[in-house]
């Protein structure tokens, strides 16, 4: 009788496979309030690695971290009409505190443009205070009607950057810098994710922004996922909060602003882009555990050797975990580490000790082969880099093979509903065509220029719309 698979096969039921993997790889559980989640230690370890890589890139731009309140006076949200309209359906509002009704209700932050701009209006007085570059790592709450762990939860973790500049050009260039040199660099070079950088249409841009830059990734089922966004806010919030500075010429001027963010949604993307029927596949540059050293048997010689190998590999700069648990069968432990997507397993038993070898199991390309214990420290860095590059290549090949060049709205809908993306000239599609796509649950993920670059204008000649169904 055939053994039942650990996970629902992706081809049978992709959403069920996703949920199975989140649970069995011990990434997260549902919280007690609908739409909330408990991020388990292994899942949070992935987030900590993402934080570290992102934080270093953000700080390299000159941005500093700060923290702003979770609760925002409800009156703040009335100051920018498009912004409040965009977030109104998702708001959680506190009306009572300390056993009494509050004089003014407080909104649990869905994003922090309002509270941060109220603060910026105090901090910015002169051109000498600019640019003001601030980021915060925090949680936000957006009341979610159709929750899904990591992808859409009522509460999630993120970083949100907010900046103020003296000129439109400076703000525009900074938003673009974050988009490409922080977000795209991180996603391509750490997450090994092929992403398409582009510009959102007016219909899809952030509420209150004058331009939104996005990075879109194709998941394993062909749907799109918005990975991170960087917004030009123009002077909309500066006008609302009267955030002005005294220029060198002695005139009072409104600042120009940006905001930008990325979230724990990236963990969901990691699952759906790189996972397979056996579990996660974590890019080596991201993995908190790059190599797990497993003792096949619990005898003292084997246990001593796995600990020694672990120490040697750590000294070589590899992030290592030694699994010397003798009370859990080896097969179960091997399956658990495979589910968690650790890039390599080094398996050592009594016979390996006699031969001076270990069995090297590579999670990303698959397969096992014996290797010399003496050569492990020199071999593994090369193996890990090969596997990092393989994940990126596979991600790019999936997107390219499942993206159709089309010339009609009907063809675009057909490509998207068949589990892929379509590229259609924006001059052919336009806003009316975008509305027609929405009737089929298909959206314009972004606009790109003919050469694949990010267009400077939403209606620039030659713009191409990338359309898909999305999470």
N, C-alpha and C positions, 0 to 999 in steps of 0.2 A: 504494500500500500504506500503510495507516494506521501512523502512528508509535507505537511502544510507549510507554505512560505511564512517567514517571520513577518513580512509586510505584505499588504495588499499590492499586487503588481501595478505599476504605474499605468500600463496600458489598459488595465481593467477598470480602474477607478482612481483617477489622479487625485481628486480631493481626499478620498479615503486614505490613499497612500501617504499623502502629506500629513494627515492627522496621525496616522499610525507611526510615522517616523518621528514626529515631534514628541510623541509619548514614549516610544520605545528607546529612542536615543537620549531620553531624559533631558530634553531641552526646556519644556515648560508644561504647566498644568493650567486648567481653567481655574480662575479665582471664584470666590463665593458670590460676588456680585456679577451679574451677567455682563459679559464683555471684558472682564478684567482677567489678568493672567498672573500666575506665579512663575517667575523665571527661575529655573532650577540651576544649581551650581555649574553644570557643564554648559548650559545655554548662556549663563551670565559670564562665564569665562570667555566665550566667543565675543560677547559685547565688550568686555574689558579690553580684549585685544583690538577690537575695532576702535574703541575709544582712544587707546594709546596711539595707534597709527594716525587717526584723524586729528587728535589733539596736537601732535607734533607738527602736522602740516598746517593746521590753523594758526598755531603760534608763530610759525615761520613767516606768516604774512604780516606780523606785527600786532595781531589781535590778542587781547588779553581776556582771560576768563573772569566772570563775575557771577553773581546770583541775584535774582529778582523774585519778589513774592509770588506765591502760588495763587493768592486771592487778589482779584482785581475789582475795584468799584464798578458797579454795573454802568454808571454814567459814563465811564471812559469809553465804553463800546459804542456809544452813540455819536462819537466825535468824527468817525470816518464812515460814511454811509455804505459804500461798497463792502468794506471790511465786515461791518456788523451784519449786513445782509448775507454775506457768504458763510458766516459762522453761526448765525442764529439757531438753525435747526439742531446744532450739535452741542449747545451750551448746557453745562451743569451749573445751577445757581444755588447759592447758600442763602437762605432767608432767615434762619434762626442760629443763634450762638449764645452760649452761656445760659440757656434756658429762656432767652428772650428773643422776640422778633427784632431783626436788625433794622436800624433806621434806613440804611441803604443796602439792598442785597449785594452780595459779592459773587462774582463769576469765578469759577475754578478755571484757570488759564487754559484756553484752547491753543493759544500761541501768545507771544508776549509783546507784540508790536505796541500795544496800548500802554502797558505799564512801563516799558522801556522808553518809549517816546516821552512820557510824562517826566521821566528822570532825565533824559537827554536835554530837555528844555531847561533844566536847572544847571546841568553840567557845561553846556555849550554857551559861552559868552562872546568869545573872540575867535578870529581866524587861527589864533595860536592853539586853540583847543581842538582843531581839526587836523587830520581826520580822527574821528573817535571810533575805535574798532573794538567791539565787545562781543564775546561769545558766552553762552551759558550751557552747561550740561544739566538737564532737568527732566521732569515728567510733565506731561500735559494730559488733559482730559477732553475728549470729544465723544459725545454720546453716540455710540455706534449701534445701528439697527441690525446689521448682519455681521456679527463679529467672527473673526477667524484668527487663531493664535498667530502672533507676530505681524500678520498682514493688516488686520483691522481690529484693533482693540480699543475699548473705551479709554483706558489709560495706557500710555506707552512712554518709552524713554527716548530722548533725542538730544541733539545739540542744536541750538538756534543762534545764529550770528546776526548782529544788528550793527550797522555802521552809519556814520554821518560824515558828509564830505562838503567841501566848499563849492564844487562845481558838478554839473551833470556828467561831464566826461570822466571825472575821477570816480564817481559812483558807478557809472556804467562799466568802466574798466575793472573796478574791484569786484563787481558781481561776476564778470566774465572770468577773472582770475580764480575766484573761489570755484566756479563751475568746472574749469579745466584743470588747474594746477593742484587743487585740493581734492575735489570729489572724483573727477575722472581718473586722476593719477592713482588715488587710493583704490578705486574699484578695479581698474585694469591691472595694476601692479601688485596689489595685495589680495583682493578678492578673486582675481583671475576671471573677472567678468567682462565679457564683451558688451559694451554699452554704446548706445547711439546718443551723442550730444546734440541737442536741438533747442528750438525756441517754441514755446507754447503758443497756440492760437489765442485770440482774445477770449473765446468761449472757455478755454481751459486754464487761463492764467490765474494766479493767486489773487484772492479778493483784496483789492486795494492797491495792487501793483500796476505799473505801466508796462512791464515786461517780465516774463518768467522764463528762465533757462532751465532745462531739464536733462536728465540722463535716463534713458529708457532701456531696460533689459528684457530679453526674451527668455521666458521660463521654459521648463522641459515640455510643457504641453502646448507651446506656441503662443500663449498669451503674453501680454506685456505687463511689466511692473515698473511704475515710476520709482526710481531709486533715490534721487535727491534733487532738490531744486534750489535755484539762486534767483532772487527777485530784485529788479530795479523798482524801488518804490516812488521814484520821482520826488515830488514835494508834497504828496498827498497827506502824509502824516505830519510833516513839518508845519503845514498850514493848520491842521487840526489842533496841534499842541503849541503852535507859535514858537517853534524851535528855530531861533535866529542867531546869527553871529555878526559881530562888528568886523567888517572887511578892512583890508589894508587902506582902502580909500575912505574909511570912516562912515560907510553906509551900513544900514542894517539889512542883512540878506537872510533868506530862508536856506536851510541846509538841504542837501540832496542825500537820499538814503538808500540802503540796501538791507535785505534780510535773506537768510539762507539756512537750510536745515536738512538733516539726515536723521534717520530713526532706527529703532529696533526692527523695523520692517526689513532691514538688510539681512537679518538672520533668516527670515522667511525666504528671501531671495536666494540666500546661500543654499537652503534646502532644495528649492524648486529648480534652480539652475544647474547645480552640480550633483544632486542626489540621484541614486539609481535604485534598482529593486533590492539591493542589499543594505541600503542606508545612506547616510551622509558621505560626502567626499569633501574634506576640508582642505582648502589650499594650504600648502606647507608654510607660506609666509604669514598666514593668519593663525594657524593652529596653535593653541596653547600647549598641546602635546603633539610634537612632530613625530616622535617615535615612542612606542610602548615596548618594553622589554618583558617578555612573558616567560615564566618558568613553566615548562611542560609538566614536570614532576616536582614534588615537594621535598626531595632529598637535599641534604645540607650542601653537597658539592654544587648542585645546580643553583640553589638559592644564592650561594656565595658568588657564583659566576655572574648571574643576572645583575646582582647589585654592583659588582665590579665593572661590568660593561656599562651599566647606567652611569656610574661615576665618570668613566672614561669619555662617554659621549657628551655628558654635560660639560666636561672640561673642553670639549671641542666646539662648544657653543650651540649644541642641539638641545631643544626643549624636550625633556625625557620624563617618562613615568615608568617606574618599575612595578610590574604586577607580579608579586611573589605570593599571592594568596593561594594557599594549598588546600583550603576548605571548599573551593569552588572548582568544578571540573574544567579542564583546559578548554574543551570545545565550547562551553558556554561563555567563557571569558573571551575567547577569540571572536565569537559572534557579536558579543557586546561591543568590543572595540571596533569591529567592522561597521556596526550600526552607527557608532559615534564618528566614523569617518577619519580616524587617526591615519595620517598618510602612510606610515610604515609600522609593521610589527616585526620585532626581532624575537623569534621563538627559539628557546634553548632547552634541550633535554639531555638526559644521560648520554645518548649516542652522539649528540653534537659535541659534548665535552671530550669524548674520546677522539673525535675527528678534528677538533679545533675549529669547528664551524658553527654557524647558526642558520636557521631558515629565515630568509627575508621575504616577508609578504608585503607587496605594494598595493595599497588600497585603490589608488587612482587608475593606473592602467590594468590592475589585476595581476594575478600570478604570483608564484613563489619560486624561489631558487636558493640553493645553499650558498653561503658566503663565508669567507674566512673571518674569524673573530678579530684577528690582528688588523684586518683591512677595513673594518666597519667605520671607524672614525674618519677615514679618508674618503670612503665610498658614499656615505649617507648625504653629505652636503650636495654632491653632484646629483644623486638620485632625487632629492627633494626639489632641486631646481628644475630638473627634467619634468617632474610631475606637476609643478606649478605651471610651467609653460604648456603642458599638455591640456590642462583644464581650460586655459584661456583659448587655446586652439580649438578645442571641442565646442566651446561656447560660441566662438566666432563662426565656425562651420555650420552650427545649427541655425544661427540667424540668417546667414547668407543662403543656405539651402532652402529655407522656409519663408523667404521674402520674395514676393512676386512683383514685377513691374507691370502696372496696369494703366489703362487709359479711360476707364469708365467707372462710375460709382458701383454698378452691378458687379463688375469684376473685383473691385475692392472688397465688397461685402462677401463675395464668394471666397476670396482668399482668407479673410479674417475668420469666417465661420468654419472654414476647413482646418483651422488650427495653425494659422500662420500670420504673417504680416503682409501688407501691401504698400507699395510706393506709387503715388499718383500725383501728377502735377497739380500744384495748388491753384493754378489758373483754371484748371478743369474742375476741380472740386469746389473751392470757394466756401463761403459761409453757408450758402443754401445746401450744398452737398454735404457739408459737415453735419447739418441738422438732419439730413436724410440718412446719413450713416447712423446717427444716434437712435433712430427708430429700430435699428437692427442690433443695438447694444454694441456698436463699433464706434470708436473714438479716434480722433486725430491725436496721436501720441506726441508728435512734435513736427515742426517744419525744419527742413535742412536745405542748404543750398545745393545746386547741381553737383558741386565737387565734394559734397559730404560735410562741408564746414557749417558753422552756425550762422544763419543769415543775420545781417545787421538790421533788417526790416522785415516785418511780417508779410508784406506784400511785394517784396523784391522780385523782379523778373527771374524766372527759373526756379523759384522755390518748389520743393517737393514735400508733400505731406506723407508722413509715415503713419499708417492707420492699422488698428488691431483691436481685438477684444482685450480687456485688461482687468487686472485685479484691483 
